Amino acid sequence: MTAKTRQQEDQGEEIMADSSQVVKMAKKAFLSGKTRSIKFREKQLRQLLKMYEENEDQILSALATDLCKPRQEAITTELEVLKNDLLHIIYNFKDWAKTEKPSKSAVNILDEVRILRVPYGTVLVVGTWNYPFLISLQPLAGAIAAGNTVVVKPSELAPDSAEVMAKLVPKYLDPTCYHVVTGGVPETTELLRERFDYIFYTGSTEVGRIVHRAANQHLVPTTLELGGKSPVFLDSTADLDVAARRLLWGKCVNAGQTCVAPDYLLCSKQVQAEFVARAKALLRDWYGKGAIGSPDYGRVVSDKHYWRLTKLLENASVAVGGETDASVRFIGPTVLVNVKPSDPVMQEEIFGPIIPIIIVDSVFEAIDFINSREHPLTLHIFSKDRTVQEMIVSKTRSGSVCINETLLQMCVSSLPFGGVGYSGMGAYHGRHSFETFSHKRSVFVKNYNRIGEKLSASRYPPYSEGKTSFLKFLLKHRRGVNLSCISYFVVFALGVAAAFAGSALAQVISANEDET
Ligand code: NAD
């Protein structure tokens, strides 16, 4: 064995030992039962809020280093979204955690039925780099509220943000219950070998498959928050000034590195001409002589992504922008025209500040185009025509729909956020995060009441046609009967009457059977 391979092997063993130690500790903490306490969970959630409030400068500085994120974007699209979703959870999670008493059918009138929201156990949250704090810590809040212990693995592509999380989380939260593991693919791979009770992954569809395969080994339930090409349909009924502004803003925030950013535009030739003219004027208004000199425009996260994106510009017809600078990983906001569906830019999620335009002559053509591709994470419609809006919504599939706007659906805590098909499975934010990390445990309690026993005695052998008929009568689901509205006693009396009628019927039938 060479020195290098021995060193690599030693490193591998170290990573393995580290991650299995962390997971062991998190599992032990779960079994200690402390996260079952609602008070404990609330304290942790409030500590998380305190962590954001007391370390804003550190968080903003890490985002500036990792992604050159402008301060306003970092505050409004990351930090404030995190805080508001967390506050929504803090104010409401005690209600969400309450035992549910579901409705019962006549046959169960004497029984007790409950649905408990219980934690899965120890959860793994694997994050990506584009909104590094938001993507790793928003699921963490949901997992804490639901009573789990958690291991968070932030992305190695935003290393400063990952380090800040690794430093702050154990300082503010219970260090036995909540852990941050930093590192790259080897560390994530080792974590995926462990047996978690739930895995929550955000990142590319390709790695999503790896995570899903790993989860399958132990049949672990999984949420996959993935990506894909999110289309925009823009028609001439839209307010084109406002639509162009909102659309371009959605593409320029974080230099287009947003999972729900508009990926490509579907419109007519005439709308394309109007959009291109407005885009040129808007970008001049926003960034002056060029986005490269503006403090309000971010950078591409890594050289790999920079070269991937500039390759998409090769041989392309640039109508707006097109400026690049490898030394600072800058790509200016760029609009491409004369794009064919077979072009490289239409084959993969762009995840950068480039908008290709595909010409469609009608809303029907746009719908066919969208349906010929994988289901997007989100679908944007810019149109004032309600019929057009409804037609697109009803004839396509996507994780979410955003009409006459971009990105903002992510900030509404009551809306579930997630994909469908290749753009993901499962959803979170607000109550949906709590539900995602809770197992619905049903509890059925029967007592030893004699009348109840008499009512259900027909289930015991020896079986007979009479007993079967009676049980069918008892078990039949009756439409429109809302037992919660009917007095318990009325139903009980009906049940007893039915029992006597049923047993009389059973006796008649069995007497007839004896005679024949
Ligand atoms: P990434 O490279 O940061 O990877 C994400 C995580 O997966 C990291 O923690 C990394 O360590 C791990 N990972 C990467 N390769 C791995 C491998 N081979 N084996 C095991 N683990 C591995 O992120 P990315 O994949 O470049 O993320 C960008 C994608 O994420 C885009 O497609 C974007 O649309 C999507 N995204 C989705 C959402 C959402 O909420 N749906 C949010 C943000 C980003």
Residues whose N, C-alpha, C, O or C-beta is under 5 A from the ligand:
A	BS01	NAD	V126 G127 T128 W129 K153 P154 S155 E156 L157 G183 G184 V185 T188 T189 T202 G203 S204 T205 V207 I210 E225 L226 G227 G228 C259 S423
